[in-house]
Amino acid sequence: MVKSNGSAAHFKAAAMFGILVATVTAGAQSPSHSPSTQGTLGALKTNSTQVGEVESGSPTPLAELIEEAERHNPQILAARHGWKGATQVPSQVSTLPDPEIMVQQFAVGSPRPFAGYTNSDFAYVGFGVSQDLPYPGKLRLRGEVAERDVAIAREHYEAVRRTVIEQVKATYFMLAYERQELEILAHDGKLLEQVAKIAEARYRVGQGNQQDVLKAQLEQTKILRDTATYQQQVGILQAQMRQSLNRPANQPDIVPETLVDTPLNYTVDELLDRARTENPEVLGQSQMVKRNSLAVDLARKDFYPDFSAQYMWQHTASQFRDYYMLTFGVRIPIYRSRRQQPELTQNVEELNRTRREYEAQVQQTFFDLRDQYLEAETAERVLTMYREGLIPQAAGVFNAGLAAYESNREDFETLVTSFLDVLRLDEEYWRTLLDHETALARLERLAGIDLHAKGDGTK
């Protein structure tokens, strides 16, 4: 990519030099009157300088923006708090219910408190405690279900984090692309302005016509139109980046680094293997299957009774003996056909549903991964075609056309067409590079790799 940029710059510099020479030569031959379009050319020149400007400043590395998003993005923070909150549930649901402390007073012969306490062995003051005891295994299963909920919340947090990072990368790459396009339009606008001067000089000496001048001005206006469109898109992208980073609206614009061609050092089979073990959507669905399997086991446990135990000491007057009472209760699930059986059926259906959803998630992830891998691989081949074939060939055609135009062997329309071919191919090259980097960002989210980080490219 660097080599191709250098070749394009060398070609454009040579073309500019040739244009300037032709302009000076033509102008020296005759000072004839120009068409009544000089004011328009001046306005175009002024507007081209203003509209073609791009934001200046030190570029911000992508890694810094990713770290900022992880610290401040509200979606990431919300998912993280949800995960941390879920970690507090297992101990709650796997602990015995709180015991109940009881104080009891039994009066005899009168509703007055302590009536008959001194003359009846039935009157007493009692103190007791009771405890509910779920059937063995129920508390353990409830805790395990809650642990699976924690794992699901953890994978949800990771999925949100990766999605936000992908959005930051895609916006960053798009900003770099738009910035590059503005630079191309500004540079080519100046070049086209010089081409217009050649046409005007030739018109002065009677070798051209006014249509050539107007055609050049038309192409200049199109460049101004495209520049305004790109600047509008830059403003939208800057707002999207501030949203992802949770920055105030009055913060300065972000200046991206120049797009570079990132190598893809993985085969599609390696990425598929990593997706099965690293993709948070796949892992989250896997945890959901485990969670609902435990829920089925817990529903089966509900067919068994729960218990309760109670102990009470009943103290009477000193001349009577105290009472000691131990109670053991059983809660029998007698409405099985209306409560426990429907609950079990429901959980079995939920388990089957999550199994199918897991299979669907795996297939969708594999499809997305193959699709993005193919897009990145194709873009890489096309980039090579641009660098080694299309752009140098278009530059050669324009150079030859420029020389032919200067010697009256080529018409102005053909020269403009070759110029627009150079401009179009340059824009297509950067668009293809943008598609390549965006596809890699999606692969990073799907497979849990970091191709844009310095190092071995693994996370």
C-alpha positions, 0 to 999 in steps of 0.5 A: 500500500505504501508503494502504491501511494508513492507511485501515485504521488510521483505520477501526480507530481510529474503530471502537475509539472507537465501541466504547469509547463504547458500552461506557461507555454500556452499563456506566452503564445497569446494573451487573448481574451478568456471566456467569461468564466474567470470568475467561476474559476476563481470561486471554484479555487477558493471553495476547493481550498476551503472545502478540501481541508481536513482536520489537523492534529496528532493522530490518536491510536486505535488502541487508546480509543478501545481502552477508553471505550472499555472504561467509559462506554455505558453499554459495557459498564451496564453489562459489567454491573449486571454480571457482577450483580449475578455473582451475588445470587448463588450463595443466596439461593443455596442457603437454608431459609432463615430460622424462625424464633418463637415466644409463646404464652399460654393462659388458663381461665382468663384471656389476661396474660399469665392467668393461671400461671401459678395454679395450673400446670397448663399455663406456661411461657414458651420459647422455640425455634423452627427451621424449614429443610428443603429436600436434600439436593434442592439447594445445591441445584438452585446454586448450580442454576444460579452459577450458570446464570452468572456464566451467561451474564459473563458471556453477555458482558463479553459479547457487548464488549466485543460488539462495542469494540467492533463499532469503535474499530469500524467507525475509526476505519471509516474516519480514516477512509473519509479523511483519505478521500478528502485528501485525494479530492483536495489534491486532485481538485488542484490538479484538475484546476491546472488542467482547466488552465491548460484548456483555457490557455488553449482556448485563448490561442484558438486551439481549443474551445469553450466547451473544454473549459466548461467541462473542466469547471464541471468536473471541479464542481463535482469534486466540490460536491463529493467533498461536501458529502464526505465532510458531512459523513465525517461529522456523523462518524465523529458523533458516533465515535463520541457516543461509543466513547461516552464523550461530551459533544464539545470534545475535539474531533478524533484524528485517525491514523492512515489505513494500513493493510493488516495481514490475516495470519489464520486459516478459516479452519483455525478461526472456526475452531476458535469461534466454537471455544471463544465466541461469547454468543456461542458460549452463552448459548452453551451455558444456557443449555447447561442451566436449563438441564439443571433446571430440569433436575431441579423440577424433578426434585420438586416431586419430593417433599420438603421438611420442617423441624421445630423445638420448643421449651414451655416453662410453667410455675416452679411447682410444675414440671416444664414441657419440651416439644419437638415437632417434625413436619413434611410438606407433601406435594399432592397436586403433582398433576397441576403443579410439579408435572407441568413445571417439569414439562415446561423445563424440558421444553425450555431445554429443548428450545435452548439446544436448538438455539445453541445449534442455530447460534453455532451455524450462524456464527460459522456462516458469519465467520466464513462470509467475513473471511471470504470478504477479507481474502477477496479484498486482499487479492483486489488490493494487490490488483490495484497496487500492481496493475490498475493504478499504475496502468491508469497513471500511464494512460493519463500521462500518455493522454496528457502528452498527446493533448499538449501536442493536439493529438488527443481531445480534451474529453479523452484526457478528462476521462483518463483523469477521472479513471485515476481518481476513481481507481484511487478512491476504489483502492481505499474503499477496498482497504476499508472493507478489508479492515472492517471485515477483519474487525468482524472476524476479531469479534467472532473468533476472539482474536486481535489482528490489529494489536501489536504482537502475534495477533492473538488475544 
